[in-house]
Amino acid sequence: MSYKLLDTFTGKVLGEYETKAQAEKAESHLIHEPGESRYELVEPPAPKKVSKKKAVVTKEADDKEESN
Protein backbone atom coordinates (compact mmCIF):
# COMPACT_ATOMS: atom_id res chain seq x y z
CA MET A 1 0.00 0.00 0.00
CA SER A 2 1.45 3.33 -0.97
CA TYR A 3 0.51 6.72 0.40
CA LYS A 4 0.73 9.72 -1.90
CA LEU A 5 1.70 13.25 -0.91
CA LEU A 6 -0.37 15.56 -3.10
CA ASP A 7 0.02 19.30 -3.77
CA THR A 8 -3.60 20.50 -3.82
CA PHE A 9 -2.77 23.76 -5.64
CA THR A 10 -1.10 22.12 -8.66
CA GLY A 11 -2.66 18.65 -8.40
CA LYS A 12 0.76 16.99 -8.68
CA VAL A 13 1.92 14.00 -6.67
CA LEU A 14 5.04 15.05 -4.76
CA GLY A 15 5.94 11.55 -3.61
CA GLU A 16 4.76 8.03 -2.89
CA TYR A 17 5.58 6.33 0.40
CA GLU A 18 5.13 2.80 1.70
CA THR A 19 3.92 3.76 5.17
CA LYS A 20 1.83 6.58 6.58
CA ALA A 21 4.64 7.51 8.97
CA GLN A 22 7.05 8.06 6.07
CA ALA A 23 4.50 10.24 4.25
CA GLU A 24 3.83 12.33 7.37
CA LYS A 25 7.57 12.80 7.90
CA ALA A 26 8.00 14.00 4.31
CA GLU A 27 5.05 16.39 4.71
CA SER A 28 6.59 17.84 7.87
CA HIS A 29 9.65 18.93 5.84
CA LEU A 30 7.52 21.06 3.50
CA ILE A 31 6.67 24.73 4.02
CA HIS A 32 3.20 25.23 5.48
CA GLU A 33 1.49 28.62 5.20
CA PRO A 34 -0.72 29.65 8.13
CA GLY A 35 -4.41 29.06 7.43
CA GLU A 36 -3.81 27.04 4.24
CA SER A 37 -3.83 23.32 3.63
CA ARG A 38 -1.72 23.00 0.51
CA TYR A 39 -0.58 19.41 0.97
CA GLU A 40 -2.73 16.33 1.40
CA LEU A 41 -1.95 12.71 2.22
CA VAL A 42 -3.94 10.40 -0.03
CA GLU A 43 -4.46 6.95 1.42
CA PRO A 44 -4.77 3.97 -0.90
CA PRO A 45 -8.31 2.79 -1.56
CA ALA A 46 -9.55 -0.07 0.58
CA PRO A 47 -9.42 -3.42 -1.19
CA LYS A 48 -12.77 -4.50 -2.53
CA LYS A 49 -14.30 -7.57 -1.00
CA VAL A 50 -15.12 -10.25 -3.53
CA SER A 51 -18.35 -12.01 -2.78
CA LYS A 52 -19.03 -15.38 -4.22
CA LYS A 53 -22.37 -15.98 -5.83
CA LYS A 54 -24.37 -18.69 -4.19
CA ALA A 55 -26.37 -21.15 -6.24
CA VAL A 56 -30.10 -20.96 -5.83
CA VAL A 57 -31.50 -24.34 -4.94
CA THR A 58 -35.19 -24.91 -5.50
CA LYS A 59 -37.30 -27.73 -4.23
CA GLU A 60 -39.34 -27.91 -7.44
CA ALA A 61 -36.74 -30.03 -9.20
CA ASP A 62 -36.62 -32.43 -6.27
CA ASP A 63 -40.45 -32.69 -6.16
CA LYS A 64 -40.64 -33.62 -9.87
CA GLU A 65 -38.14 -36.44 -9.46
CA GLU A 66 -40.00 -37.90 -6.49
CA SER A 67 -43.32 -37.96 -8.32
CA ASN A 68 -41.90 -40.12 -11.17
C-alpha positions in Angstrom: 0.0 0.0 0.0 1.4 3.3 -1.0 0.5 6.7 0.4 0.7 9.7 -1.9 1.7 13.2 -0.9 -0.4 15.6 -3.1 0.0 19.3 -3.8 -3.6 20.5 -3.8 -2.8 23.8 -5.6 -1.1 22.1 -8.7 -2.7 18.7 -8.4 0.8 17.0 -8.7 1.9 14.0 -6.7 5.0 15.0 -4.8 5.9 11.6 -3.6 4.8 8.0 -2.9 5.6 6.3 0.4 5.1 2.8 1.7 3.9 3.8 5.2 1.8 6.6 6.6 4.6 7.5 9.0 7.1 8.1 6.1 4.5 10.2 4.2 3.8 12.3 7.4 7.6 12.8 7.9 8.0 14.0 4.3 5.1 16.4 4.7 6.6 17.8 7.9 9.6 18.9 5.8 7.5 21.1 3.5 6.7 24.7 4.0 3.2 25.2 5.5 1.5 28.6 5.2 -0.7 29.7 8.1 -4.4 29.1 7.4 -3.8 27.0 4.2 -3.8 23.3 3.6 -1.7 23.0 0.5 -0.6 19.4 1.0 -2.7 16.3 1.4 -2.0 12.7 2.2 -3.9 10.4 0.0 -4.5 7.0 1.4 -4.8 4.0 -0.9 -8.3 2.8 -1.6 -9.6 -0.1 0.6 -9.4 -3.4 -1.2 -12.8 -4.5 -2.5 -14.3 -7.6 -1.0 -15.1 -10.2 -3.5 -18.3 -12.0 -2.8 -19.0 -15.4 -4.2 -22.4 -16.0 -5.8 -24.4 -18.7 -4.2 -26.4 -21.2 -6.2 -30.1 -21.0 -5.8 -31.5 -24.3 -4.9 -35.2 -24.9 -5.5 -37.3 -27.7 -4.2 -39.3 -27.9 -7.4 -36.7 -30.0 -9.2 -36.6 -32.4 -6.3 -40.5 -32.7 -6.2 -40.6 -33.6 -9.9 -38.1 -36.4 -9.5 -40.0 -37.9 -6.5 -43.3 -38.0 -8.3 -41.9 -40.1 -11.2 
